[in-house]
Amino acid sequence: MKLAVFDELFKGMSKKVEELEKYFIEDIDWQNSYFYTDSIINIKLLELVGNLVAVNPDTHILNHAQKQNCQIV
């Protein structure tokens, strides 16, 4: 993936996280939340939740999940 494309995807995900926080910050228990992903594009959400599940992960997510002792399926 070209860096420019990744940057745009990352900005889009950052905006999604900002919107979630804006509307649900008091109602979301991030530490006890689960997030299922296969792509590093979701890194902002990965950093928020307490329970990451990597599903058929790309190389970047696999490395992250292994370092964090996350579930990999």
N, C-alpha and C positions, 0 to 999 in steps of 0.2 A: 504494500500500500504506500503510495507516495505521501510524503510528509504533509503537503498542503491538504490533501484529502483527509488525512488523519486529524489535522488541526481543525478543520471544519466540523468533522464528526464529534470531536471532543468539545468544541464550543457548543454544539447542539445538545450534547448530553449535559454539559454544565448548566445550560439554560433549563433543562428538564429538572435537574436537581434543585435549582433555585426556585422553580415554580412549586415543586413539592414542599420545600421548606417554607415557602411563603404562605401556603394554604394549610399545611398540615403539621407545622413544626411542633406544636404543642400536643398533637394527637398521635404522632408517630414515635414509637419506641424503637429507635434505630438499632440499639444494642441487641434487642431481641427479634429484629426483623431478619428475614431471609431474602436473599437475592440470587437468582439463578441466571447464569450467563455463559456464553461461549466465546466472548470477544473482549479484548482489552478496551474497546470503545466505551465500555460501561464503567471505566475505572472510577469515576466520581461516585457512582452509586456503591461500588465495591468498598470504597473507603468509608462509607457511612454505616453500612450494616454490620451487625455482629456475626452473621452467619452467611458465609458465601458458599454457594454450591456451583462448582464449575461443571458444566454439562458439555461433553464432547468439546473440550476447550482448545482454542488455538494455542500456539506455543507460548505467547506472552501470558495468557491467563493460566495456563498449566504451570508455568514457572512461579507466578504469583501465588497460586493456590498451594503449591507444594511448600513454598517458604512460609506461608501463613497456616499450614496444617488444616487447610479447608477440605471439605468433602469434594471428591472428584467422581463423576459418574459418566 
